[in-house]
């Protein structure tokens, strides 16, 4: 039995002619077998050199033909190039090729096109098999226990068939993280590739595609007087998030996307990350105002006796965990039982349906600000479900197309807009399209609103000023535990 190998550049006309001759030989001779290797022109020289070195041959052109002698206990025997193969076929089998030059060129072009298409398909296949690396920082936060099962819902990460989940908690123990890992694996989620817990701080955020920060290193749970001081809290948090930013810069993917949630200094956390990750587009960092937005919707829905989902497009401006403004200028209410009725798609402005302006300016604002603390004090735990829902809403919008009419309030950093200083992470209305967010420019900024935005800006500048007092050189890994 004759076993031959034919290899050549995909765009080589002599490889095309030899390929057709080999097909004829294999068809007419039952004991003749040919294995063909088509190599892209950009890879040919390296491939040919490696093959010749491995077998001890000398050959410098396309194609190359050799006979396999493996079944006889020996290595391959070099036959030569196209002329040698043509002479061998004619001398041993009485078969030759009369392919014209035009046909040779045509088949060579088709070979190149087929090879490039095959390479693209292989690349797509490999990418589809590569899991998405999603990190959760402060993974022992109660929010994680409702968030983790929902991260694997369809269309949340539509281009990623599998997810590697990385669990990190600087304030927790490895034993607790191990328990969370086991519990997550027990869910038997179909798109879960693996769960990894991290204790080596130098390798944090390695190859991360998405990072969700739930850290609140300074919170109301701290009891002593020193930690209740705002300046100390900002400094402590700033030190940690500067270190996080340096690790993202060193280890994460350059197109990593980062979402920051929490109850304290959320805007500042996001700002510190951006400042310390200069190689990543600042648009890839967002902080979440969705939870506060939904809390406002719940209060309005109760006032108007409708469902929470019947109120949309509430805008949160400013510092969401500090001085912020709830703007209802674009908010409609659906299915409101008023004097005017319409189909389900019919809506009316919320500001026109609520006549009690005093309630809007006093009780409404107070109730929204107190709602989260009220729930936490009654249940003695964090508001995990509402935070989870907000995170999922942002991730789904970020990774999919959404309606052009849908508003989201996010703390983002952009060039000077709405009179907000450039580089300041500020909550504002945005919309998502094709995996990117953009500010909504169809909102009105009145003089009254400008005054409120200036107050929010002043508070954020003060926080940044306090954070600037923390040493700015690279902090040690041990500082993450402080």
C-alpha positions in Angstrom: 0.0 0.0 0.0 1.4 3.4 -1.0 0.8 6.2 1.5 1.8 9.7 0.5 1.6 13.2 2.1 1.1 16.3 -0.1 1.6 19.7 1.5 1.7 23.2 0.1 0.7 26.8 0.3 -3.0 27.4 -0.2 -2.5 29.9 -3.0 0.2 27.8 -4.8 -1.0 26.8 -8.4 1.5 23.8 -8.4 0.0 22.5 -5.1 -3.5 22.8 -6.8 -2.2 20.7 -9.8 -0.5 18.1 -7.6 -3.7 17.9 -5.5 -5.8 17.1 -8.5 -3.3 14.5 -9.7 -3.3 12.9 -6.3 -7.1 12.7 -6.3 -7.0 10.9 -9.7 -4.4 8.4 -8.5 -6.4 7.7 -5.3 -9.6 7.2 -7.4 -8.0 4.8 -9.9 -5.6 2.9 -7.6 -7.3 1.2 -4.6 -3.9 0.8 -2.8 -2.9 4.4 -3.2 -3.7 6.8 -0.4 -2.9 10.5 -0.1 -3.1 12.9 2.9 -3.2 16.6 2.0 -2.0 19.5 4.1 -3.1 22.9 3.0 -1.1 25.7 4.8 -1.9 29.4 4.7 0.7 31.5 2.9 1.6 33.5 6.0 2.4 30.2 7.9 4.1 28.3 5.1 7.7 29.2 5.6 7.7 28.5 9.3 5.7 25.2 8.8 8.1 24.0 6.0 11.2 24.8 8.0 9.9 23.0 11.1 8.9 20.0 9.1 12.3 19.7 7.3 14.2 20.1 10.6 12.1 17.5 12.2 12.7 15.0 9.4 16.2 16.0 8.4 15.1 17.1 4.9 16.1 20.0 2.6 13.3 21.5 0.7 12.4 25.2 0.0 9.4 25.4 -2.3 5.7 24.5 -2.5 4.5 21.8 -2.7 6.4 19.1 -0.8 5.6 15.4 -1.2 6.9 12.5 0.9 6.0 8.9 1.3 5.1 7.5 4.7 7.0 4.4 5.9 5.6 4.3 9.4 4.1 0.9 8.9 7.5 -0.4 8.0 9.1 1.0 11.1 10.8 3.9 9.4 10.3 7.7 9.1 8.9 9.4 6.0 10.9 9.4 2.7 11.1 12.7 0.9 9.9 12.5 -2.7 10.5 16.2 -3.6 8.4 18.9 -5.1 5.7 19.1 -7.9 8.0 17.9 -10.7 9.2 14.9 -8.7 5.7 13.9 -7.8 4.6 14.3 -11.5 7.5 12.1 -12.6 6.8 9.5 -10.0 3.2 9.2 -11.0 4.0 8.9 -14.6 6.8 6.5 -14.2 5.2 4.1 -11.6 1.5 4.4 -12.6 1.4 5.8 -16.1 -0.8 8.7 -15.0 0.0 12.4 -15.6 -1.9 15.7 -15.4 -2.8 18.1 -18.2 -4.3 20.8 -16.1 -4.1 24.3 -17.8 -2.4 27.3 -16.1 -5.7 29.2 -15.9 -7.4 26.3 -14.1 -4.3 25.9 -11.8 -4.7 29.6 -10.8 -8.4 29.3 -10.3 -8.2 26.3 -8.0 -5.3 28.0 -6.1 -7.6 31.0 -5.4 -10.4 28.7 -4.3 -8.0 26.8 -2.0 -6.9 30.1 -0.4 -10.5 31.2 0.1 -11.5 27.8 1.6 -8.4 27.8 3.9 -9.2 31.3 5.2 -12.8 30.4 5.8 -11.8 27.3 7.7 -9.4 29.3 9.8 -12.1 31.8 10.7 -14.5 28.9 11.6 -11.8 27.3 13.8 -11.1 30.6 15.6 -14.8 31.1 16.2 -15.1 27.6 17.6 -12.1 28.1 19.9 -13.6 31.4 21.1 -16.9 29.8 21.8 -15.2 27.1 23.9 -13.2 29.7 25.9 -15.1 30.4 29.1 -15.9 34.0 30.1 -14.0 34.9 33.3 -16.4 36.7 35.7 -15.1 37.9 39.1 -17.1 38.8 42.1 -15.2 40.8 44.7 -16.6 40.6 48.3 -18.2 37.3 47.2 -19.4 36.6 50.8 -21.6 39.6 50.7 -25.3 38.4 51.1 -26.0 39.8 47.6 -23.8 37.0 46.1 -26.2 34.3 47.3 -29.0 35.7 45.1 -26.7 37.0 42.3 -24.7 33.9 41.5 -27.6 31.6 40.3 -28.9 34.5 38.2 -25.6 35.2 36.5 -26.2 32.1 34.3 -29.6 33.0 33.0 -29.9 33.0 29.1 -29.0 36.2 27.2 -27.1 37.8 30.2 -23.8 36.9 28.4 -25.1 35.9 25.0 -21.8 35.3 23.3 -20.3 33.1 26.0 -21.6 29.5 26.3 -19.7 28.9 29.5 -18.5 31.0 32.5 -15.6 30.6 34.9 -16.7 32.2 38.2 -13.9 33.7 40.3 -14.8 34.3 44.0 -12.8 36.8 46.0 -13.3 38.2 49.5 -10.5 40.1 51.2 -12.4 40.3 54.4 -13.6 36.7 54.5 -11.9 33.4 55.0 -10.8 30.8 52.6 -13.0 28.2 54.4 -16.1 30.4 53.8 -15.2 30.9 50.2 -14.7 27.1 49.8 -18.2 26.6 51.2 -19.7 29.1 48.7 -17.8 27.3 45.9 -19.3 23.9 46.9 -22.8 25.4 47.1 -22.4 27.0 43.7 -21.2 23.7 42.1 -24.1 21.9 43.7 -26.5 24.1 41.6 -25.4 22.1 38.5 -25.7 25.2 36.4 -25.4 24.2 32.7 -23.2 27.2 31.7 -20.9 27.0 34.7 -17.4 26.0 33.6 -15.7 26.1 37.0 -15.6 27.9 40.3 -12.3 29.3 41.5 -11.5 30.9 44.9 -8.6 33.2 45.2 -6.2 33.8 48.1 -3.0 34.8 46.1 -3.5 38.6 45.9 -0.8 39.1 43.3 -2.9 37.1 40.8 -6.2 38.9 41.4 -8.3 39.6 38.3 -6.1 37.5 36.1 -7.6 37.5 32.5 -10.9 38.9 33.9 -13.6 39.8 31.4 -16.1 41.1 33.9 -15.7 42.2 37.5 -18.5 43.0 39.9 -17.5 44.8 43.1 -19.7 44.5 46.1 -17.0 45.7 48.6 -18.1 48.1 51.4 -14.9 48.2 53.5 -16.3 51.1 55.5 -20.0 50.7 56.4 -22.5 51.4 59.1 -21.8 48.0 60.6 -18.5 49.5 62.0 -19.2 50.6 65.5 -16.2 52.5 67.0 -15.9 56.2 66.8 -12.9 56.3 64.6 -14.5 54.2 61.8 -17.6 56.3 62.0 -15.6 59.3 60.9 -16.3 59.9 57.2 -12.7 61.0 56.4 -11.3 57.8 57.8 -13.9 55.8 55.8 -13.0 57.5 52.6 -9.3 57.0 53.2 -9.7 53.3 54.0 -11.8 52.6 51.0 -9.5 54.7 48.7 -6.5 52.6 49.7 -8.2 49.4 48.8 -9.7 50.5 45.5 -6.4 52.0 44.3 -4.8 48.6 44.9 -7.7 46.9 43.1 -7.1 49.3 40.1 -3.4 48.5 40.0 -4.2 44.8 39.9 -6.7 45.2 37.2 -4.2 47.2 35.1 -1.6 44.5 35.6 -3.7 41.3 35.2 -7.1 41.8 33.5 -8.1 41.8 29.9 -7.8 45.2 28.2 -11.5 45.2 27.3 -12.6 44.2 30.9 -15.9 45.6 32.0 -16.3 46.6 35.6 -19.6 47.2 37.6 -19.4 48.7 41.1 -22.3 48.3 43.6 -22.6 49.0 47.3 -24.0 51.3 50.0 -21.1 53.7 50.6 -18.9 55.9 48.3 -19.9 54.0 45.2 -19.1 56.9 42.8 -15.7 57.4 44.4 -14.9 53.7 44.2 -15.5 53.7 40.5 -13.5 56.9 40.0 -10.5 55.4 41.8 -10.6 52.3 39.7 -10.6 54.4 36.5 -7.7 56.5 37.7 -5.6 53.4 38.3 -6.4 51.5 35.1 -5.2 53.9 32.4 -5.0 51.2 29.7 -8.8 50.4 29.8 -11.4 52.7 28.3 -13.1 54.6 31.2 -16.5 53.8 29.5 -15.9 50.2 30.6 -16.4 51.2 34.3 -19.9 51.9 35.6 -21.4 52.2 39.1 -24.9 51.2 39.7 -27.8 53.5 40.5 -30.5 51.0 39.4 -31.3 49.9 42.9 -32.0 53.5 44.1 -34.0 54.1 40.9 -36.2 51.1 41.6 -36.7 52.2 45.2 -38.0 55.5 44.0 -40.3 53.7 41.5 -41.7 51.6 44.4 -42.6 54.7 46.4 -44.2 56.4 43.5 -46.2 53.3 42.6 -47.5 53.1 46.1 -48.6 56.7 45.9 -50.4 56.2 42.6 -51.8 52.7 43.4 -50.1 51.1 40.4 -47.4 48.4 40.1 -43.8 49.3 40.3 -43.3 48.2 36.7 -45.9 50.7 35.6 -43.4 53.5 36.3 -40.3 53.9 34.2 -37.5 56.3 33.2 -36.7 57.8 36.6 -33.4 59.7 36.5 -30.9 59.7 39.4 -28.4 62.5 39.3 -25.2 62.9 41.4 -23.7 60.9 44.2 -26.1 57.9 44.6 -24.8 57.0 48.1 -24.7 60.7 49.2 -26.1 63.9 47.8 -28.3 62.9 44.8 -31.4 64.2 43.0 -34.4 62.2 41.8 -35.6 63.6 38.5 -39.1 62.7 37.2 -39.1 64.9 34.1 -39.1 61.9 31.7 -41.0 59.4 34.0 -44.3 58.1 32.6 -46.9 56.0 34.5 -48.9 53.3 32.7 -52.3 51.8 33.7 -53.1 54.6 36.1 -56.8 54.8 37.1 -57.3 58.4 36.4 -59.8 60.5 34.5 -58.2 59.5 31.2 -58.0 55.9 30.1 -56.2 54.2 27.3 -54.7 50.9 26.1 -51.8 49.2 27.9 -49.3 51.2 25.8 -50.9 54.5 26.9 -49.0 56.5 29.6 -49.2 59.8 31.4 -46.4 61.9 33.0 -45.9 61.1 36.6 -45.5 64.8 37.5 -49.0 65.5 36.1 -50.6 62.6 38.1 -49.1 63.6 41.5 -50.6 66.8 42.6 -49.0 66.8 46.0 -45.8 68.8 45.3 -45.0 69.1 49.0 -45.0 65.3 49.3 -42.6 65.0 46.3 -40.2 67.5 47.8 -40.2 66.2 51.4 -41.7 62.8 52.2 -40.9 61.2 48.9 -37.2 62.0 49.1 -37.0 60.9 52.7 -38.9 57.6 52.1 -36.6 56.7 49.2 -33.4 57.5 51.2 -34.7 55.5 54.2 -36.2 52.6 52.4 -33.0 50.4 52.2 -32.1 51.0 55.8 -35.7 50.3 56.9 -35.7 47.0 55.1 -32.3 46.0 56.4 -33.2 46.8 60.0 -36.3 44.8 59.9 -34.8 41.8 58.2 -31.4 42.1 59.8 -29.6 41.6 56.5 -28.6 43.5 53.4 -31.2 44.1 50.6 -29.7 41.4 48.5 -32.6 40.8 46.0 -33.0 44.4 44.9 -29.2 44.8 44.5 -29.1 41.6 42.5 -31.9 42.7 40.3 -30.2 46.0 39.6 -26.9 44.3 38.7 -28.7 41.9 36.3 -30.6 44.7 34.6 -27.4 46.6 33.9 -25.5 43.5 32.7 -28.4 42.5 30.4 -28.6 46.0 28.9 -24.8 46.2 28.5 -24.6 42.9 26.6 -27.7 43.2 24.5 -29.6 45.7 22.5 -32.3 47.6 24.4 -35.0 49.9 23.4 -33.9 53.4 22.5 -36.6 54.8 24.7 -35.4 53.0 27.9 -33.4 55.0 30.5 -30.8 53.8 32.9 -29.3 55.8 35.7 -25.6 55.0 35.9 -22.6 56.6 37.5 -20.2 57.1 34.6 -17.2 59.1 33.7 -17.2 61.2 30.5 -16.2 64.5 29.0 -17.9 67.6 30.3 -21.7 67.0 30.0 -24.6 68.7 31.7 -22.2 71.1 33.2 -20.5 68.3 35.2 -16.7 68.6 35.4 -14.8 66.2 33.1 -13.5 63.0 34.8 -16.0 63.0 37.7 -18.0 59.8 38.1 -21.5 61.1 38.2 -24.9 59.5 38.1 -26.8 60.6 35.0 -29.3 59.2 32.4 -27.9 56.9 29.8 -29.2 54.4 27.2 -27.5 51.2 25.8 -27.1 50.3 22.2 -24.9 47.6 20.6 -23.1 46.9 23.9 -22.2 50.5 24.6 -23.8 53.2 26.7 -24.3 56.9 25.8 -25.6 59.8 27.7 -29.2 60.9 27.1 -29.1 64.4 25.7 -32.9 64.8 25.4 -33.3 65.9 29.1 -33.8 69.4 30.3 -31.3 70.9 32.7 -33.1 73.9 34.3 -31.5 76.5 36.5 -33.0 74.7 39.5 -31.5 71.4 38.4 -28.1 73.0 37.8 -28.0 74.2 41.4 -28.8 70.7 42.7 -26.1 69.2 40.3 -23.6 71.7 41.6 -24.3 70.6 45.2 -23.8 66.9 44.2 -20.5 67.9 42.4 -19.2 69.7 45.4 -19.7 66.6 47.6 -18.0 64.3 45.1 -15.1 66.8 44.8 -14.8 66.8 48.6 -14.7 63.0 48.7 -12.0 62.9 46.0 -10.0 65.5 48.0 -10.1 63.4 51.1 -9.2 60.3 49.1 -6.3 62.2 47.6 -4.8 62.4 51.1 -4.0 58.7 51.0 -0.5 57.8 49.8 -0.6 57.4 46.0 2.3 55.1 45.5 1.6 51.4 44.9 0.2 50.0 48.1 1.3 46.7 49.5 -0.9 43.6 49.1 -1.3 43.6 52.9 -3.2 46.8 52.6 -6.2 45.0 51.1 -6.8 43.5 54.5 -6.9 46.8 56.3 
